[in-house]
Amino acid sequence: MSNSKRLIRSAVLGIVDGIAVVALRPDWAQLARDVTAPHRWLDRVGADQAALTLALAALWCVAVWLAVGLGAIAAAALPGRVGGLARRVAGRVLPAVVLRAVAGVAGLGVLVAPVAPAVAG
């Protein structure tokens, strides 16, 4: 894939991700109140909804990271100091984070796999 096509693709993905990040942001104030009184929160919404809320907040953080990462990749094609800085950010920060995220997801999968049949039954 050519550099310009990759840049356009990264920019479009970054814009779409950015729109999703803004539209789907969690209510951090409510989440903070809920987390400070977890027993009341669980009694009010149930464990499933509380877990879903926490998972969505975590996924939102991942989406923010992805938007920033895609923006750095797109900006890396710019000339001059801005492009150089973006290349350094994309080259140094993103691969380490991606590797940690993949390792974390794989580790979570290994931990959850034995529990899944018991929960399904």
Long-range contacts (C-beta under 8 A, 24 or more apart in sequence): 3-77, 4-77, 7-73, 7-74, 7-77, 10-70, 10-73, 10-74, 11-70, 11-74, 13-70, 14-67, 14-70, 14-71, 14-73, 14-74, 17-63, 17-66, 17-67, 17-70, 18-67, 18-71, 20-63, 21-60, 21-63, 21-64, 21-67, 24-56, 24-60, 24-63, 25-60, 26-53, 26-56, 26-57, 26-60, 28-57, 31-57, 62-101, 65-97, 69-94, 69-97
